[in-house]
């Protein structure tokens, strides 16, 4: 069931019901523009990751600003993007199961669809689905760039899979998936750069091995908000799959630049708006945004604009902050902005974005792929 929006167009921010997922439209638009401009300067494709926002409206705004399409992690997310008007969707994940693959093959009648593999059996199954539906699926080989999650080892193992794809009916070999997820949140700049460069070298070596086998990579894709500059300037990657840059979160806010300052290329635009529902002690405020409203997988939220507070506990419907200065503790009924620890899973709790500009609600965007886990 889709819940009713917590706001109406034109409403002052302070009248928005809580908890609500707020987007600062001015900052959001600046982030959107900054990444698009980087892609243009670097001469590289942008295929932003829709698993971050799960919203076809946002995806179409990214496409309007030059993105060639979007990534998803799930077939059901891909369907939501296609139904929302996106014409090129890459599921940057391994898809196993006849039902899922046939769903993807059916979607290929409406849009350009791709997926990635790291095992021969996945190739055979994808080919069978594409042949059954008389469509074509793009397929990329995922390589292990260092994250030790999915992905075949770089070099000849990737070439073997690519050759199998190239001779499989219903499939087109597109290139490599080379995303290094673990590198995105290495806080130290030098360590993060070293990890990214090591991943780039693995992609480069695999690219050379493919070229020696007369297989061209249409795309070598990957990168994330924490490492995209190095991949984008590498001369190896030609597609960036960034996602969190639109919103940012506490985890990305911990990354440091070369001068050991917080990285500031992209600013915080996503917030959980929350109300003080209890003041049990002079220095402790309880907010109405618990673990059902703000994901804790990457750590607790923080209060926007407050440095002298400590998150002390969270429950299903409650989170508590202790103020070092009791005189700054908000009153019962006050509404404040929380910065989520991790934007992606927090978004998945909500049905609506409330877009705000200059203190008023300007947009209500449905989160069309919320809960799309299949």
Secondary structure, DSSP 8 states (H G I E B T S, - for coil): -----S--TT-BGGGS-SSEEEEEHHHHHHHHHHHHHHHHHHT-EEEEETTTT--HHHHHHHHHTT--EEEESSHHHHHHHHHTT--EEEEEEE--SHHHHHHHHHHTTTSEEEEEESSHHHHHHHHHHHHHHT--EEEEEEB-SSS-SS-B-TTHHHHHHHHHHHTSTTEEEEEEE---GGGGG--SHHHHHHHHHHHHHHHHHHHHHHHHTT---SEEEE--TTTHHHHHTSSS--EE---GGGT--HHHHT-B-TTSSB--SS---EEEEEEEEEEEETTEEEES--TTTS--TT---EETT-SSEEEEEE-SS-EEEEESSGGG---TT-EEEEE-S-HHHHHTT-SEEEEEETTEEEEEEE-TTTT---
